[in-house]
Amino acid sequence: MVSIMGMLAVCVLVCAVMVQIKAAAVPDADVKKSEATNDLVKRSRPCSYGWTQIHDRCFRYIPVLQTWSRAERDCRSKGATLASVHDIQEYHEIQRLILTATHSYQETWIGGSDAQEEGFWLWSDGSAFLYTNWCPGEPNNHLGRNQDCLKMNFLSAKCWDDVQCSFRYPYVCAKKM
């Protein structure tokens, strides 16, 4: 009888251990399922809240009036730079972003500047400055002023204008996904 009681005790002990092992495994399964769900959300929404995907980058319109350098600094604090523009389609999508936010085509800073060398325009993100959408006669350093920074949505043509970097405009930041 003692041996039967001993075997029953061992069986109960083994069953209790198995139940605890199985119970401990359930939270791990939930964590893995949660991680998979988070990965799916990241894949379905590559830009964080408040940012809009345009091609392979995330863009954000900031309605605060800032100088060009303060706007660039704020973009960098967000892991971005002032937006560079590489083709007409991208330009129109950035305009649509501004229009959605403001219900108008606000004059807005983007990341072009020739402050380092007059007439040699660069994007603040370091990308090639190949596409342009200058208004007729621009860039022109109007009235001999140093106009080293680029704003978009100028005049009725909604084209680019070089202006003094100390002027204050809202701005568009962009970052890679």
C-alpha positions in Angstrom: 0.0 0.0 0.0 2.8 2.3 0.8 4.2 2.0 -2.7 0.8 2.8 -4.3 0.5 5.9 -2.0 4.0 6.9 -3.0 3.2 6.5 -6.7 0.1 8.5 -6.3 2.0 11.3 -4.5 4.6 11.3 -7.3 1.9 11.4 -10.0 0.1 14.3 -8.2 3.5 16.1 -7.9 4.3 15.6 -11.6 0.8 16.8 -12.6 1.2 19.9 -10.5 4.6 20.7 -12.0 3.2 20.3 -15.5 0.2 22.6 -14.8 2.6 25.3 -13.5 4.9 24.9 -16.5 1.9 25.1 -18.9 0.5 28.2 -17.0 3.9 29.9 -17.2 4.0 29.3 -21.0 0.7 31.1 -21.6 2.0 34.7 -20.9 5.0 34.1 -23.2 2.6 33.1 -26.0 0.6 36.3 -25.3 3.8 38.4 -25.4 4.8 36.8 -28.8 1.3 37.5 -30.1 1.5 41.1 -28.9 4.9 41.6 -30.5 3.6 40.2 -33.8 0.6 42.6 -33.6 3.0 45.5 -32.9 5.1 44.5 -35.9 2.0 44.3 -38.1 0.9 47.8 -36.9 4.4 49.2 -37.6 4.3 47.7 -41.1 0.8 49.0 -41.8 1.6 52.5 -40.5 5.3 53.3 -41.3 5.0 57.0 -40.1 4.3 57.8 -36.5 1.3 59.8 -35.5 1.1 63.3 -36.9 3.4 62.4 -39.8 2.3 61.6 -43.4 3.9 59.2 -45.7 5.0 60.5 -49.1 7.0 58.0 -51.1 9.7 56.6 -48.8 9.7 59.5 -46.3 7.4 60.8 -43.5 6.4 64.5 -43.6 4.9 66.9 -41.1 3.6 70.4 -41.5 4.4 72.6 -38.5 2.2 75.7 -38.4 4.5 77.7 -36.0 6.2 80.7 -37.6 10.0 80.3 -37.3 13.1 81.6 -39.0 14.7 79.0 -41.4 17.4 78.0 -38.9 15.0 77.6 -36.0 12.7 75.5 -38.2 15.6 73.3 -39.2 16.7 72.9 -35.6 13.1 71.9 -34.6 13.0 69.4 -37.4 16.3 67.9 -36.3 14.9 67.6 -32.7 12.2 65.4 -34.3 14.8 63.2 -36.1 14.1 65.0 -39.4 15.3 68.0 -41.5 13.4 70.6 -43.4 11.9 68.9 -46.4 13.8 68.4 -49.7 11.8 68.1 -52.9 12.9 65.8 -55.7 10.1 65.9 -58.3 6.9 67.7 -59.2 4.7 64.9 -57.9 6.4 65.0 -54.5 6.0 68.8 -54.5 2.3 68.5 -55.2 1.9 66.0 -52.4 3.7 68.4 -49.9 1.4 71.1 -51.1 -1.6 68.8 -50.4 -0.3 68.2 -46.9 -0.2 72.0 -46.3 -3.6 72.5 -47.9 -5.1 69.8 -45.7 -3.7 71.4 -42.5 -4.4 75.0 -43.4 -7.1 75.0 -46.1 -4.8 77.2 -48.1 -1.4 77.2 -49.8 0.6 78.8 -47.1 4.1 80.2 -47.9 6.2 77.6 -46.1 9.9 76.9 -45.5 11.5 73.9 -47.1 15.1 72.8 -46.7 16.9 74.6 -49.6 19.6 77.1 -48.9 22.6 78.8 -50.6 24.0 80.3 -47.4 27.2 78.4 -47.7 28.0 79.6 -51.2 25.9 82.1 -53.1 24.0 80.6 -56.0 24.9 77.0 -55.0 21.7 75.6 -53.6 21.8 72.6 -51.2 19.2 70.6 -49.3 19.7 70.5 -45.6 19.3 66.7 -45.6 22.3 66.4 -47.9 20.4 65.0 -50.9 21.1 66.2 -54.5 19.5 69.5 -55.4 18.4 68.4 -58.9 14.7 69.3 -59.2 13.7 73.0 -58.9 10.4 74.9 -59.1 11.6 78.5 -59.0 9.2 81.3 -59.8 10.2 83.3 -63.0 13.2 85.4 -62.2 14.1 83.5 -59.0 16.3 83.1 -57.2 17.2 86.7 -57.3 18.5 88.2 -54.0 15.8 90.9 -54.5 17.1 94.5 -53.9 20.6 93.1 -53.3 19.5 91.4 -50.0 21.0 88.2 -48.9 18.2 85.8 -49.7 19.6 82.4 -48.9 16.6 80.3 -47.8 13.9 78.7 -49.8 10.1 79.1 -49.3 7.4 77.3 -51.3 3.9 78.4 -52.5 5.0 81.9 -53.6 2.6 84.0 -55.7 -0.3 82.6 -57.6 1.9 80.1 -59.3 2.8 78.5 -55.9 6.4 78.2 -56.9 9.7 78.8 -55.1 11.2 82.0 -53.9 14.5 82.8 -52.2 14.0 85.0 -49.1 15.9 86.2 -46.1 16.4 83.4 -43.6 15.4 85.7 -40.8 11.8 85.9 -42.1 9.3 83.7 -40.2 7.2 81.0 -41.9 5.6 77.7 -41.0 7.6 74.7 -42.3 7.6 71.1 -43.4 9.9 68.5 -41.8 10.8 65.2 -43.5 12.5 62.1 -42.3 13.3 58.7 -43.7 10.9 55.8 -42.8 
